[in-house]
Amino acid sequence: MAHTHSIRSARVRLDGTDAVWVPVALGGGITLLAAIASLAHGHLGWNDAAGIVLLIAAATLAEAFPVPIEGVAVGSTSLATIFLVAGATIYGWAAAAVAGFLAMALVELGRRRPFSRIAFNCGVYVIGGAAAGGVADRFQDGTLLGLALGAVAAAIAFYVVDITLLAAVVTRSRAVPFVPSLFNYVQLTFVPFAVMASLAVILVVLWDRSPFVAVVLVGPLLATALYQRWIHGALSRLREFDRLKDEFIAIVSHELRTPLTSVYGAAMTLENQQLDERRRHELLEIISTEAARLSRLLDDILWVSRLDSGRARPFITPIEPLPLVADVVEATRTHLPQGLSLELLHDSPLPKVAADPDKLRQVLVNLFENAVKYSREGVVRVRLGSYYGNVRFSVRDEGPGIPLAQQERIFEKFYRLDPNMTQGVGGTGLGLYICRELIDAMNGDIWVESTPGEGSTFSFELPAVEAS
């Protein structure tokens, strides 16, 4: 039922849980064969066959597109339970078992899940559907009350099977006690279960009166699902904005405090003490360096504000890339640390590039400063080349490298490889985000290639201007 806390969640792995998933898969397989044999000998009419097919289709779609329930810790919930419980109540255990198998198998195969996961999930739905149908049959007395009670009992049976097998495989994989885990999952999933059970009863009662009337329920279900997804998405975005706001305040406060402290300390020393010329020059150098650092921080914040508000639209024009890059390289060389050099390599000739010169310069400055910041010593290599109608700019540093799992995230806003500054390198996590947004605005592409311990190469391509 509840995808965030069921085995269908990617966070629950079946490795080392053969003692749970294999028996479930075998039990499901045996039950499925018995259900197929029962249906084959039951001489289903065309109306019943059409109804079962319709419920299978509805369950498959519901399983493929779970609905997030806002305010419930369980997260996304599959509405397939409604249709499987309805099928178990109306058409019996065999129809529900086959419907559960087909719905889950089609979805899991479409998602290319591992065999163990497909087998377990299909087994859960087959056993759950069969149990629901068997329990519902005991309440069938031809009355509306008996039908409704049967639907409730079927929903409870399906839920008990689902949640018990889930708790079993989770406790086995994580080596935690079964009973506390089961109790925890019941608490998390009770509200979605109650919602699903209520809708299943409504569907069963309507279906008993007329399958055509029951189709009317599809409209409200679809509207509810779409509304819940919209609400969940909107609130998720608001929570993300709130998180980014808090992170922005924390990072900027930290980044402002260090240079301000240095500037304040140097200024107080200059004011209150008699100093020789060398010491005065050193303190003025500190003030100049930290003031420039503050200026870059404020520039980054202003760039992010312009990008987020759409006020940083580029003015694309044909430009010669080599002179612009050479200017930025020369400016960077003036403040290189000792032991580090900067080398510019380029193809000849180079075509003009379609870009905004100011924004291209900003991207290059950010990439060069990052390369210098993370390279203790050695050579930072800048290369320009022509590649299949584009001009490629590459910056190769001598830094510690970037793990593969983080190579996409480094372009996110406020993401930092070393948030605790264990390597002594600070930053706001805005530079690469600005680079990505500016390159995207100029119809280009940016990426990184890196091996931990061997440095990183940041590259981006912009469209070349065809010679007329």
Secondary structure, 3 states (H helix, E strand, C coil): CEHHHCCCCCCCCCCCCHHHHHHHHHHHHHHHHHHHHHHHCCCCCHHHHHHHHHHHHHHHHHHHCCEECCCCCCCEECCHHHHHHHHHHHHCHHHHHHHHHHHHHHHHHHCCCCHHHHHHHHHHHHHHHHHHHHHHHCCCCCCHHHHHHHHHHHHHHHHHHHHHHHHHHHHHHHCCCHHHHHHHHHHHHHHHHHHHHHHHHHHHHHHHHCHHHHHHHHHHHHHHHHHHHHHHHHHHHHHHHHHHHHHHHHHHHHHHHHHHHHHHHHHHHHHHCCCCHHHHHHHHHHHHHHHHHHHHHHHHHHHHHHHHHCCCCCCCEEECHHHHHHHHHHHHHCCCCCCEEEEEEECCCCCCEEECHHHHHHHHHHHHHHHHHHCCCEEEEEEEEEECCEEEEEEECCCCCCCHHHCCHHHCCCCCCCCCCCCCCCCCCCHHHHHHHHHHHCCCEEEEEECCCCCEEEEEEEEECCCC
